[in-house]
């Protein structure tokens, strides 16, 4: 029994949700099954190791389409998920990954083995480097972070109510990472290489004033002042139409600086 327990502890379980929900055990894809067992795994994952009650899991997995015996069905899915994540666990052996508590369940997977946690940590490191005026380091950190994405977060469960807040949080963090990437490249003098990326940024996040500011700065540093001013006009129109408000002071001040060719807008190596 002790040898079996040690073997189980050595399993390398990794969870990925920056794209379709998936898991690997020792580098091999785990057979999670269909939508409901994946929703079970997602509900446990977003709790970040905290206890999730059976009632909460039932609500997350089935929402408004409860089976005749929801607790029994939940226990079946839990057993199936345990077999997928702990393939050598023996009957009645203490689980090591999907833990049972009197009031519910918890997922015991280290943060370095969950792509969302690695992503958020890398973006935080990128923010710190950008704040310290280390653009090369900031670029390296957010590049690593963005490469973790394989599609929309929780792609196969994106319509689940219980994931809306988490998906929104991750998408907000992703937009920040993309802005840091453009800003870092501008800081390294890569203005022309940033033209397409800054254009995609405002297309994907048209309500982020910071994205518009980066697009304007990119155009300006490429010697395209007229297009920069035109882009500022587009930003004002979009924000008024979508939010019913004028842009904030950042874009207003940037308009003035572009008009007078403020030397501070130029790149300084």
N, C-alpha and C positions, 0 to 999 in steps of 0.2 A: 504493500500500500504506500509506504513512504517513497519507494523508488518511482512508483507511478506518479505520485504528487510532484516529485522533483522534475520528472519528464514534462508534465503539464505546464509547470512554471516556466520552462524553457521555450515555450512556444512564442513566436514573434507574431503577435496579432496586430494588424494595422487596419485602420478604418479610413475610408475615403468617401467624402460627400461633396467635394468641389467638382461636381459632375453627377452622374448617377451614383446612388448609394451602393457601396461595395466594401468588401473586406478581404484581406489575405491572411493566411496562416502559414508561417514559414515560407512566404513568397508565393504560395499557391492560392488561387482564387477560392474563397469560401463559397459554398453553395447556400445562398441565403434564401432562395425561393422567390416568391412573388411579391406583390405590393405590400401586403400586410406584415409579413416578417421584416421587411425592410423598414416599414413605418415603426415597428417595435424597436429596431436597432436605432433608428433616428431619434425616437423619443428618449431613449436611454442616453444617447450621445449628447443631446443638447442640454441634458441635466448636468453635464460636466462632472460626473462621478457622484452626484448627490442622489439620494433616494427618490425614486418615483413610485407613487402608490399604484396599486392595481387599478383603481378607478381612473387615475390619470392616464395610464397606459391604454386602458380600454377606450377611453374617449379619443385618444390620439390615433389608435389603430383603426377604429371603426367609425368614429364621428357619429353620424346619424343613422348608420346602418348596422345596428347591433345584431349579433347572432342570437339564437334562442338561449344559449347558455354562454354568456360572454366570459365569465371567469374560467370555465373549463376550456374554452377556445384559447384564451390567453395563455393558460398553462401549457397547452399543446405547442403554441408558437414559441414560448420560452424554452421548452425542452428541445425543440428543433433548432433554435438559434444557438443554444448551448452546444449541441452536437456539432454545429458548423464551426463554432469558434474554439471549442475545446474537444477536438476529435478523439483524443485518447483518454478522456475522463471516464472513469468507471462508474457504474451505478452506485449511488449513495456516497460517492466521493465528494468532498467539499469543492464547490465550484471556485474557479480562480479568476474568471473573466466576467461572467454574468452572475452577480452575487444576489443571494436571496436574503431578505430581511423580513421580520414579522409583518411589516406594513407594506412591503413591495420589493422592488429590485433596484440594483445599481450596476453600472458598467465600470469595471476596473481596468482601464487601458491608459497607459502613460500618455501625457500630452504630446510627447515627441512621436507618438505612433498614430496621431489623429491629424489629418491634413489641415483641418480648420485651425487647430491650435498652432501648428507650425506656421501657417500662413499669417495669422495675427501677430505672432512673435516676430516674424521677419519684417512685417510692415512697421511694427513698433521700432525695430532697429533701424529701418530706413528713415522713419521720421526723426529719430535721434540724430542720425548722421546728417540729414538735411538741415536740421536746426543748428548743428555745429559747423555748417558750411563745408561738409565733406561730400561733394556731389558724386565722386566716383564710388565711394562706399555706399552711399544711399542708393545709387543705381544698381549696384551688385545685390543689395539686400532685396529691393523690390522686384528685381528680375527673378530671383529665386522664388519669391512669394507668388508672382503671377504665373510662373511655370507650373505651379501646383494645380491650377484650374484646368479641368477637362471638359468644361461645359457649365451651364448654369448650376448654382448650388442646389443640391438635392433634386437634380433634374427630373427624376422619375417620381418625385413626391411634391413637386413645386406647388400643386394646388391644395395641399394639406393645410388646414387652418392653424394647426399647432406649430407649423414651421414658418409662418409668415414673418414673425419678428426676427427669427434667426436669419432667414434669407435676406431680409432687409439690412440687418447688421453687417452681414458678410459682403453684401453688394456695396454698402457704404464704404467699407474698408477697402474693397477692390477699387472703387473709384478714387479713393485717396492714394492708393498705391500707384495707379496709373498717372495721377497728377504729379506725384513725387518723381516718377520716371521721366516725364516730360521736363519738369523743372530741373532735374539733375542733368539731363542732356543739354539743356540750355546753359546750365552752369559750366558745362564742359566745352562749350562753344559749338555744339552739334546742332546748330539752328536748322539747317536745311534737312538734316536727317529727322528732325522733329515735325516737319510740316504735315505729313500724313497722319502721324500719331496724334497731334494736337487737333486735327480736323475730326478724327474718329472720336476723340474725347468729348468734344462739344456735341457731336451727333448722338452719342450714347447717353450723355448727361447734360441735356440742354438747360436744366434749371440750376446748375452749379456755376455761380459767378466766378469761382476760382478757375474753372475749366476755360471759360471765355477769356479770362485774363491771360492765361498761358497761351491760348491760341493767338491773341493779339500780340503778345510779346514775341512769339515765334515769327509771325509775319513781319513785325517791325524790324527784328534783327536780321531778317533776310532782305531788307531794303524795300519792303512792300508796304509803305505807309498808307497809301490809299486803301488797300485791302484791309489793313488793320483798322482804319476808321470805319470802313463799311461793316466789318465784323462787329465792332462796338455798337453800331446802329442795329444790326441784327439781334445782338444780345438784348438790347433795350426792348425791342419789339417782342421778342419771345417771352421775356420775363413779364412784360406788361400783359400780354395775352394769356399766359399760363398762370401767373400769380396775382395779376391785378395790381402790381406794384412796380415802381421804378427800381432800377439797379441800386445797389448800395454804394457807399462812398468809394470802395475800391475801384469799381469800373468808372465812376465819375472822375476820379483823380487820374486814372490811367488815360482817359480821353484827353484831358488837359495836357498830360505829359507827352502823348503822341503828337498832338498838334504843335507843341513848341519844340519838338525834338529834344526832349530832356536827355542830356548826356548820360544820366544815371541808368537809362534804359539800355544803353549799349553794353555789349559783353566786354568784360575786363578779365584778361587771363591772370 
